[in-house]
Amino acid sequence: MTRRCPFDPPAELGELPPVSRVRLWNGESPWLVTRYDDVRALLRDSRVSADSDRPGYPHQSAASAARRHRAKSFITMDGAEHAAQRKLLTGDFLVKKMEALRPAIQRIVDDLVDRLLAGPKPVDLVPEFALPVPSLVICELLGVPYEDRELFQDITKVMVSTTATPAEAVRATEELLAYLGGLVERKATAPGGDVLSKLAVTQYATGRMTAEEVASMGQLLLVAGHETTANMIALGTVALLAHPDQLALVRDGDADLLRRAVEELLRYLNITHTGRRRVATEDIEVGGEVIRAGEGIIAAGDVANRDEAVFEHADRLDVTREARHHVAFGYGVHQCLGQTLARVELQVVYGTLYRRIPDLRLAVPMAELAFKDDMLVYGVHSLPVTW
């Protein structure tokens, strides 16, 4: 598929009917749903399942199917099973707790900017800033040693790759499970104040969950907690550099403008370009079509977030827009658990980086940037910048 520009969904998706059949890698033909109201309706419909083990579930690739079969997480569970596992973590991601992390996140960002300013130019912003910010934060929150970051970051690259083989995906999953499982076992007898310690004491040590089951929850939080935000930091920076008028507003904006800017960048970029994958458990009528029980559904949030009926001039980046009703974090009972943490991190980053380095600019032409069309999470592989 082709993109009109690197920030837009593939042009072909916008030309399809709002509810239409598409062909997957394995020959299956799930329904692609692109209209904003339809996407939200389906994501909150109890007749739609997130269970990746159900027949008809539209896996992104053979590797994704193998990885999820090896280590299922609560985001691909339904009903009571999903609710019970999510409840174990809800208290750790309350808005009040995430806001309390803001000063610590600010210190992390300031320290990394200090290093940028003291170091050589040009610099690749991905490994030197975009990736360390959320990695440091999620490591501290979960209780994962930051010195092990190369291990889990390398594993994550395989897990989110669209070109990995099933064997590679399973091997990466097992390696991360083994690493986190070892941490869980150690924390059961020597706990700290982190999320994995809490789960180790209340779930593993009591026999309610195995070390691997706890590790599977930790794997989801660790991978999603750094990979998505890192890509939003880098890609958001590219988008703002491509729109200098919007960058100026963000650089000089107050807290309310920064809040709006984060929501608008989440809407505009929507880095999850593979959609929310579901399968119907009953017949459902959507947009004049009937999705039969057992048929797969792909709710395309990236296209829904460009719906002109909901967002005026939707293809325009406007950081003054009120866009919090976007679906970049999904919708319904499976809406992203870590969304508040991501918002706080992005507000601090966007409110600090461009203010402290006001003449930040690309060190290469935009056309030379390598965008992550080969990954489940969209972004840039590297981002050479100077000032």
VOSE-711751 format. One record per residue (C-alpha): residue in three letters; x negated, y, z; residue number from 1. Coordinates in steps of 0.25 Angstrom, whole numbers, plus 2048, in hexadecimal, padded with zeros to 3 digits. Each point is the difference from the previous one (the first is absolute). Last residue first. Layout:
% residues N
code, c1, c2, c3, pos
ALA, X, Y, Z, NUM $
...
END
This chain:
% residues 387
code, c1, c2, c3, pos
TRP, 7AD, 859, 841, 387 $
THR, 7FE, 7F2, 7FB, 386 $
VAL, 809, 7F4, 7FE, 385 $
PRO, 7FE, 7F2, 7FA, 384 $
LEU, 80D, 7F8, 803, 383 $
SER, 7FF, 7F1, 7FE, 382 $
HIS, 809, 7F4, 7FE, 381 $
VAL, 80C, 809, 7FF, 380 $
GLY, 80E, 7FE, 805, 379 $
TYR, 80B, 7F6, 7FE, 378 $
VAL, 803, 7F4, 80A, 377 $
LEU, 803, 7F3, 7FA, 376 $
MET, 7F2, 802, 7F8, 375 $
ASP, 7FC, 7FF, 7F2, 374 $
ASP, 806, 80D, 7FC, 373 $
LYS, 7F7, 806, 80A, 372 $
PHE, 7FB, 80D, 7F9, 371 $
ALA, 7F2, 802, 7FB, 370 $
LEU, 7FD, 80E, 7FF, 369 $
GLU, 7F9, 804, 7F3, 368 $
ALA, 80B, 808, 7FA, 367 $
MET, 801, 809, 80D, 366 $
PRO, 7F2, 805, 7FB, 365 $
VAL, 7F5, 7FE, 80B, 364 $
ALA, 7FC, 807, 80C, 363 $
LEU, 80E, 803, 804, 362 $
ARG, 802, 80C, 809, 361 $
LEU, 800, 805, 80E, 360 $
ASP, 7FE, 80F, 801, 359 $
PRO, 808, 801, 80D, 358 $
ILE, 7F8, 7F6, 807, 357 $
ARG, 805, 802, 80F, 356 $
ARG, 80E, 804, 7FB, 355 $
TYR, 801, 7F5, 7F6, 354 $
LEU, 7FC, 7F5, 809, 353 $
THR, 808, 805, 80C, 352 $
GLY, 80F, 801, 7FE, 351 $
TYR, 800, 7F5, 7F5, 350 $
VAL, 7F9, 7F6, 80A, 349 $
VAL, 808, 804, 80C, 348 $
GLN, 80D, 7FF, 7F9, 347 $
LEU, 7FC, 7F3, 7F9, 346 $
GLU, 7FC, 7F9, 80D, 345 $
VAL, 80D, 805, 807, 344 $
ARG, 808, 7FB, 7F4, 343 $
ALA, 7F9, 7F3, 800, 342 $
LEU, 803, 7FE, 80F, 341 $
THR, 80E, 803, 7FE, 340 $
GLN, 802, 7F6, 7F5, 339 $
GLY, 7FA, 7F5, 807, 338 $
LEU, 80C, 7F7, 801, 337 $
CYS, 803, 801, 7F1, 336 $
GLN, 80F, 7FF, 7FE, 335 $
HIS, 804, 7F2, 800, 334 $
VAL, 80D, 802, 807, 333 $
GLY, 805, 80A, 7F6, 332 $
TYR, 7F7, 808, 7F7, 331 $
GLY, 7F2, 7FF, 7F9, 330 $
PHE, 7F5, 809, 805, 329 $
ALA, 7FF, 807, 7F2, 328 $
VAL, 80F, 801, 800, 327 $
HIS, 801, 810, 800, 326 $
HIS, 80A, 806, 80A, 325 $
ARG, 7F4, 808, 806, 324 $
ALA, 800, 809, 7F3, 323 $
GLU, 802, 80E, 804, 322 $
ARG, 7F9, 807, 7F5, 321 $
THR, 7F5, 80A, 804, 320 $
VAL, 7F5, 7F7, 7FB, 319 $
ASP, 806, 800, 7F2, 318 $
LEU, 7FA, 7F5, 7F6, 317 $
ARG, 808, 800, 7F4, 316 $
ASP, 806, 7F3, 7FA, 315 $
ALA, 80C, 801, 809, 314 $
HIS, 804, 80E, 7FA, 313 $
GLU, 80C, 7FF, 80A, 312 $
PHE, 7FF, 7F4, 809, 311 $
VAL, 80D, 7F8, 802, 310 $
ALA, 807, 7FF, 7F2, 309 $
GLU, 7F2, 802, 7FA, 308 $
ASP, 7FB, 7F3, 805, 307 $
ARG, 7F1, 800, 801, 306 $
ASN, 800, 7F9, 80E, 305 $
ALA, 808, 7F5, 7FA, 304 $
VAL, 7F5, 7FE, 7F6, 303 $
ASP, 7F6, 7FE, 80A, 302 $
GLY, 80A, 7F8, 809, 301 $
ALA, 802, 7F5, 7F6, 300 $
ALA, 809, 7F6, 807, 299 $
ILE, 7FC, 7F3, 7FA, 298 $
ILE, 80B, 7F6, 801, 297 $
GLY, 800, 7F1, 7FE, 296 $
GLU, 80C, 7F7, 7FD, 295 $
GLY, 805, 7F6, 80A, 294 $
ALA, 80E, 805, 802, 293 $
ARG, 804, 807, 7F3, 292 $
ILE, 7FD, 80F, 7FD, 291 $
VAL, 80C, 805, 7F9, 290 $
GLU, 7FE, 80D, 7F8, 289 $
GLY, 808, 80D, 800, 288 $
GLY, 7F6, 807, 808, 287 $
VAL, 7FF, 7F6, 80B, 286 $
GLU, 80A, 7F4, 802, 285 $
ILE, 7FB, 7F6, 80A, 284 $
ASP, 802, 7F1, 7FF, 283 $
GLU, 7FA, 7FA, 80D, 282 $
THR, 7F2, 7FC, 806, 281 $
ALA, 7F9, 80A, 7F6, 280 $
VAL, 7F1, 800, 800, 279 $
ARG, 7F7, 80B, 804, 278 $
ARG, 7F3, 807, 7FC, 277 $
ARG, 7FE, 80F, 803, 276 $
GLY, 7F9, 806, 7F4, 275 $
THR, 7F2, 7FD, 7FA, 274 $
HIS, 7FC, 80E, 7FF, 273 $
THR, 7FD, 802, 80F, 272 $
ILE, 7F8, 80D, 7FF, 271 $
ASN, 80D, 809, 800, 270 $
LEU, 7F9, 80C, 7FA, 269 $
TYR, 80A, 80A, 7FF, 268 $
ARG, 808, 7FC, 80C, 267 $
LEU, 7F4, 7FE, 809, 266 $
LEU, 7FB, 80D, 7FB, 265 $
GLU, 80D, 807, 803, 264 $
GLU, 801, 7FA, 80E, 263 $
VAL, 7F2, 804, 803, 262 $
ALA, 802, 80E, 7FA, 261 $
ARG, 80C, 802, 808, 260 $
ARG, 7F9, 7FD, 80D, 259 $
LEU, 7F5, 809, 7FC, 258 $
LEU, 809, 80B, 7FD, 257 $
ASP, 806, 7FF, 80E, 256 $
ALA, 7F3, 800, 807, 255 $
ASP, 7FB, 80D, 7F9, 254 $
GLY, 7FB, 801, 7F2, 253 $
ASP, 7F2, 806, 7FB, 252 $
ARG, 7FA, 7F3, 7FA, 251 $
VAL, 80E, 7FA, 7FD, 250 $
LEU, 804, 80C, 7F8, 249 $
ALA, 7F3, 801, 7F9, 248 $
LEU, 800, 7F2, 7FC, 247 $
GLN, 80E, 802, 7FA, 246 $
ASP, 7FB, 80B, 7F7, 245 $
PRO, 7F3, 7F8, 7FD, 244 $
HIS, 809, 7F4, 7FA, 243 $
ALA, 7F5, 7F6, 7FB, 242 $
LEU, 7F9, 802, 80D, 241 $
LEU, 80C, 7FD, 807, 240 $
ALA, 803, 7F3, 7F9, 239 $
VAL, 7F1, 7FC, 802, 238 $
THR, 801, 802, 80E, 237 $
GLY, 80D, 7F9, 802, 236 $
LEU, 7FA, 7F4, 7F8, 235 $
ALA, 7F4, 800, 80B, 234 $
ILE, 809, 802, 80C, 233 $
MET, 80B, 7F7, 7FB, 232 $
ASN, 7F6, 7F5, 7FD, 231 $
ALA, 7FB, 800, 80E, 230 $
THR, 80E, 800, 805, 229 $
THR, 804, 7F4, 7F9, 228 $
GLU, 7F3, 7F7, 803, 227 $
HIS, 7FE, 804, 80E, 226 $
GLY, 80D, 7FC, 808, 225 $
ALA, 805, 7F6, 7F5, 224 $
VAL, 7F4, 7F7, 801, 223 $
LEU, 7FF, 801, 810, 222 $
LEU, 80E, 800, 803, 221 $
LEU, 803, 7F4, 7F7, 220 $
GLN, 7F4, 7F9, 805, 219 $
GLY, 804, 802, 80E, 218 $
MET, 80D, 7FA, 7FE, 217 $
SER, 7F9, 7F4, 7FA, 216 $
ALA, 7F6, 7FF, 80B, 215 $
VAL, 80C, 7FF, 80A, 214 $
GLU, 805, 7F4, 7F8, 213 $
GLU, 7F1, 7FB, 7FF, 212 $
ALA, 7FE, 800, 80F, 211 $
THR, 80D, 7F8, 802, 210 $
MET, 80D, 807, 805, 209 $
ARG, 808, 7FE, 80C, 208 $
GLY, 7F6, 7F8, 808, 207 $
THR, 7FE, 80B, 80B, 206 $
ALA, 7F2, 803, 7FC, 205 $
TYR, 804, 802, 7F2, 204 $
GLN, 80C, 809, 802, 203 $
THR, 7FF, 809, 80C, 202 $
VAL, 7F1, 800, 801, 201 $
ALA, 7FB, 7FF, 7F2, 200 $
LEU, 80B, 80A, 7FB, 199 $
LYS, 7FC, 80A, 80A, 198 $
SER, 7F1, 7FE, 7FD, 197 $
LEU, 804, 801, 7F1, 196 $
VAL, 807, 80E, 802, 195 $
ASP, 7F5, 806, 808, 194 $
GLY, 7FE, 803, 80F, 193 $
GLY, 7F5, 7F6, 802, 192 $
PRO, 801, 7F1, 803, 191 $
ALA, 7F5, 7F7, 805, 190 $
THR, 806, 7F2, 801, 189 $
ALA, 80B, 801, 7F5, 188 $
LYS, 7F7, 80A, 7F9, 187 $
ARG, 7F6, 7F5, 7FC, 186 $
GLU, 80A, 7F7, 7FA, 185 $
VAL, 806, 80C, 7F8, 184 $
LEU, 7F3, 804, 7FB, 183 $
GLY, 7FD, 7F2, 7FB, 182 $
GLY, 80E, 800, 7F9, 181 $
LEU, 7FC, 80D, 7F9, 180 $
TYR, 7F4, 7FA, 7FA, 179 $
ALA, 806, 7F3, 7FC, 178 $
LEU, 80C, 808, 7FA, 177 $
LEU, 7F7, 809, 7F8, 176 $
GLU, 7F9, 7F4, 7FA, 175 $
GLU, 80D, 7F8, 7FE, 174 $
THR, 806, 80C, 7F8, 173 $
ALA, 7F3, 802, 7F8, 172 $
ARG, 800, 7F1, 7FC, 171 $
VAL, 80F, 800, 7FD, 170 $
ALA, 7FE, 80C, 7F6, 169 $
GLU, 7F3, 7FA, 7FA, 168 $
ALA, 807, 7F3, 7FE, 167 $
PRO, 80D, 807, 7FA, 166 $
THR, 7F6, 807, 7F6, 165 $
ALA, 7FE, 80F, 802, 164 $
THR, 803, 809, 7F4, 163 $
THR, 80C, 808, 807, 162 $
SER, 7F7, 804, 80C, 161 $
VAL, 806, 803, 80D, 160 $
MET, 7FB, 7F4, 808, 159 $
VAL, 7F2, 800, 7F9, 158 $
LYS, 7FE, 80F, 804, 157 $
THR, 805, 7FD, 80E, 156 $
ILE, 7F5, 7F5, 802, 155 $
ASP, 7F5, 80B, 7FC, 154 $
GLN, 807, 80A, 80A, 153 $
PHE, 801, 7F5, 80B, 152 $
LEU, 7F1, 7FC, 800, 151 $
GLU, 7FB, 80E, 7FD, 150 $
ARG, 808, 805, 80C, 149 $
ASP, 7F9, 7F7, 80A, 148 $
GLU, 7F9, 80B, 807, 147 $
TYR, 80E, 806, 803, 146 $
PRO, 803, 7F5, 80A, 145 $
VAL, 80E, 7FD, 7FF, 144 $
GLY, 809, 804, 80C, 143 $
LEU, 80D, 803, 7F8, 142 $
LEU, 801, 80F, 803, 141 $
GLU, 7F1, 802, 800, 140 $
CYS, 7FE, 7F8, 7F3, 139 $
ILE, 80C, 807, 7FA, 138 $
VAL, 7FA, 80E, 802, 137 $
LEU, 7F2, 7FD, 7FC, 136 $
SER, 805, 7F9, 7F3, 135 $
PRO, 80A, 80C, 7FE, 134 $
VAL, 7F5, 80A, 7FF, 133 $
PRO, 7F5, 7F7, 7FB, 132 $
LEU, 806, 7FD, 7F2, 131 $
ALA, 803, 80F, 7FC, 130 $
PHE, 7F3, 806, 805, 129 $
GLU, 7F3, 7FA, 7FC, 128 $
PRO, 804, 7F3, 7F9, 127 $
VAL, 80B, 808, 7F7, 126 $
LEU, 7FA, 80E, 800, 125 $
ASP, 7F5, 7FC, 7F7, 124 $
VAL, 7F6, 80B, 802, 123 $
PRO, 7F9, 80A, 7F7, 122 $
LYS, 7F9, 806, 808, 121 $
PRO, 7F7, 7FB, 80C, 120 $
GLY, 804, 800, 80E, 119 $
ALA, 803, 80B, 80B, 118 $
LEU, 80D, 804, 7FB, 117 $
LEU, 805, 7F2, 7FE, 116 $
ARG, 7FB, 7FC, 80E, 115 $
ASP, 808, 80C, 806, 114 $
VAL, 80C, 7FC, 7F8, 113 $
LEU, 7FF, 7F2, 806, 112 $
ASP, 7FF, 806, 80E, 111 $
ASP, 80C, 809, 7FE, 110 $
VAL, 808, 7F4, 7FA, 109 $
ILE, 7FD, 7F7, 80C, 108 $
ARG, 802, 80C, 80A, 107 $
GLN, 80E, 803, 7FA, 106 $
ILE, 804, 7F1, 801, 105 $
ALA, 7FD, 801, 80F, 104 $
PRO, 808, 80C, 801, 103 $
ARG, 80C, 7FA, 7F8, 102 $
LEU, 800, 7F3, 808, 101 $
ALA, 80B, 805, 809, 100 $
GLU, 809, 803, 7F4, 99 $
MET, 7FF, 7F1, 7FD, 98 $
LYS, 805, 7FD, 80E, 97 $
LYS, 80B, 809, 800, 96 $
VAL, 805, 7FB, 7F2, 95 $
LEU, 800, 7F2, 805, 94 $
PHE, 7F6, 7F6, 7FA, 93 $
ASP, 7FC, 7F8, 80C, 92 $
GLY, 80E, 7FE, 804, 91 $
THR, 804, 7FA, 7F3, 90 $
LEU, 7F6, 7F5, 800, 89 $
LEU, 807, 7F5, 807, 88 $
LYS, 80D, 804, 7FA, 87 $
ARG, 7FB, 7FE, 7F2, 86 $
GLN, 7FE, 7F1, 804, 85 $
ALA, 80E, 7FE, 806, 84 $
ALA, 807, 809, 7F5, 83 $
HIS, 7F9, 7F8, 7F4, 82 $
GLU, 804, 7F2, 806, 81 $
ALA, 80E, 805, 804, 80 $
GLY, 803, 805, 7F2, 79 $
ASP, 7F7, 7FE, 7F5, 78 $
MET, 7F1, 7FE, 7FE, 77 $
THR, 7F6, 805, 7F5, 76 $
ILE, 7FC, 80C, 808, 75 $
PHE, 7FF, 7F7, 80C, 74 $
SER, 7F3, 7FA, 7FB, 73 $
LYS, 7FE, 7F3, 7F8, 72 $
ALA, 7F2, 7FB, 800, 71 $
ARG, 7FD, 7F4, 7F6, 70 $
HIS, 80D, 802, 7F8, 69 $
ARG, 7FD, 80F, 7FF, 68 $
ARG, 7F2, 7FE, 7FB, 67 $
ALA, 805, 7F6, 7F5, 66 $
ALA, 80B, 808, 7FB, 65 $
SER, 7F7, 80D, 7FF, 64 $
ALA, 7F5, 7F8, 7F9, 63 $
ALA, 80B, 7FA, 7F6, 62 $
SER, 804, 80F, 7FE, 61 $
GLN, 809, 80B, 804, 60 $
HIS, 80A, 7F6, 806, 59 $
PRO, 80F, 801, 7FC, 58 $
TYR, 808, 7F7, 80A, 57 $
GLY, 808, 7F7, 7F8, 56 $
PRO, 7FF, 7F4, 809, 55 $
ARG, 7FF, 806, 80F, 54 $
ASP, 7F2, 7FF, 806, 53 $
SER, 7FD, 80F, 7FE, 52 $
ASP, 80C, 803, 80A, 51 $
ALA, 803, 80F, 7FD, 50 $
SER, 80F, 7FC, 7FE, 49 $
VAL, 80B, 808, 7FB, 48 $
ARG, 80F, 7FE, 804, 47 $
SER, 7FD, 808, 80C, 46 $
ASP, 800, 80C, 7F8, 45 $
ARG, 7F6, 80B, 805, 44 $
LEU, 7F6, 7FF, 7F5, 43 $
LEU, 80B, 7FE, 7F6, 42 $
ALA, 807, 80D, 803, 41 $
ARG, 7F3, 808, 800, 40 $
VAL, 7FB, 7FB, 7F3, 39 $
ASP, 80E, 802, 7FA, 38 $
ASP, 800, 80F, 805, 37 $
TYR, 7F2, 802, 7FA, 36 $
ARG, 802, 7FA, 7F2, 35 $
THR, 7F5, 7F7, 7FC, 34 $
VAL, 805, 7F1, 802, 33 $
LEU, 7F8, 7F5, 7F9, 32 $
TRP, 808, 7F3, 800, 31 $
PRO, 7F8, 7F3, 800, 30 $
SER, 7FC, 7F9, 7F3, 29 $
GLU, 7F6, 7F4, 803, 28 $
GLY, 7F6, 7FD, 7F6, 27 $
ASN, 7F5, 7FE, 80A, 26 $
TRP, 7F9, 80E, 7FE, 25 $
LEU, 80E, 807, 801, 24 $
ARG, 80A, 804, 7F5, 23 $
VAL, 809, 80B, 803, 22 $
ARG, 810, 800, 801, 21 $
SER, 807, 80E, 801, 20 $
VAL, 806, 809, 80A, 19 $
PRO, 7FE, 80F, 7FE, 18 $
PRO, 7FF, 7FE, 7F1, 17 $
LEU, 7F1, 800, 7FB, 16 $
GLU, 7FA, 80D, 7FB, 15 $
GLY, 7FA, 804, 80E, 14 $
LEU, 7F9, 7F2, 801, 13 $
GLU, 7F9, 802, 7F2, 12 $
ALA, 7F9, 80D, 805, 11 $
PRO, 7F8, 7F9, 80A, 10 $
PRO, 802, 807, 80E, 9 $
ASP, 7F9, 80D, 800, 8 $
PHE, 7F3, 805, 807, 7 $
PRO, 7F6, 7FB, 7F6, 6 $
CYS, 808, 808, 7F5, 5 $
ARG, 80A, 7FB, 7F6, 4 $
ARG, 7FD, 7F2, 804, 3 $
THR, 800, 7F4, 7F7, 2 $
MET, 804, 7F2, 802, 1 $
END
